[in-house]
């Protein structure tokens, strides 16, 4: 697992990369500085793609919003933002467990 703090297009967030069971899960935590992850999702995905974080074919993205709830950012085959998927998990571990059950 690696950790980075990123500022993509006005959104400050932390990023952790989890690799497990053939799946890469990017976990983003909104640091509540500037635009929210929810508001700026398409630009954040663009930045992650630009910097090589979306190269693995089996990559999923979960994020913690400013209310402390975890949900998923859905991406297309072309690695573009598509939509939000409600997970409503209380922790990163719970969100990843739900992602693994769905994989």
N, C-alpha and C positions, 0 to 999 in steps of 0.2 A: 504494500500500500504506500503510495506517495502522496505528499501534501503540497499544495501551492496556494498562494493568494493571487487572484487575478482581478484585473479591472478591464472588462470588455465593454466598450461603448457606453461608459457611464455607470456600470454596475460593478460594485465591489463585492466579491464573494470568495469563499475558500473552496478548494477543489481537492477531493481525495479520489484516488483511482484504486478500485478493488478488482482483483482478478481472481475468480473462483468458478470452478466447475465449467471451464470453457467459456465463461462469460466475463465481459468487462463491464463493471458498473461505475459510472462517474457519479460521485456524490457531491452536490453543490450546496453550500450553506450561504444564504443571503446575509451579508454583514450590515445591512440596513444603512448603506451609504450610497446616495445617488438613486438611480432607477432600480426598481425591484427586479428580481429574476422573472417574476410573472409578467411584468410590463415589458421587459426587454428580451424575452426568450429567443426570438428569431436572431437577434444580434449576438447573443451569447453562444448559440449553436454555431453561427458563422465563425466566431472567434475560436471555438473549440475545434472545428473542422480545419480552419486555416493553420492551426498550430499542431495538427496531427493527432489530436485526442480521439478522433472518430474513425481511425483507419481500421480498427478491428471490426470484422463483420458482425459479431455478436456483442454490440455495445448498447447498453441501456443507461439512461440518465435519470437520477432521482435528485430532488432538491428540497431543501428546507426553506419554507417561506418565512417572512418576518413574524408570523404568528406561531412559529415553532412546529408546524405540521409538514409532513413529508409527502410529496406527490411525484409524479413522473412527467418528464418532458418527452413527448413522442417525436421521433424523427423518421423521415422517409428513407427509402433505399438510397436515395441521392444525398443523404445526410443533411436534409433541410428540416427545420422545425415544422411540425404538422399540427400538434394539438397538445393539450394537457390530459393526463389520465389521473383521476383521483385515486390515491392510495390511502390517504388520511392516516398515515402511520405516525406514531408518537416518537420514533427514533430512527436513526439511519439503519441500524441493525434490523429493525422490524420491516422497514421499506425494502431492504435487500432480500430478506427472507421471502417477502411477498413476490418480489421480482423473480426470484429463483423458482418459486412454485408455479409461476406463470410462464417460465422460459421453456 
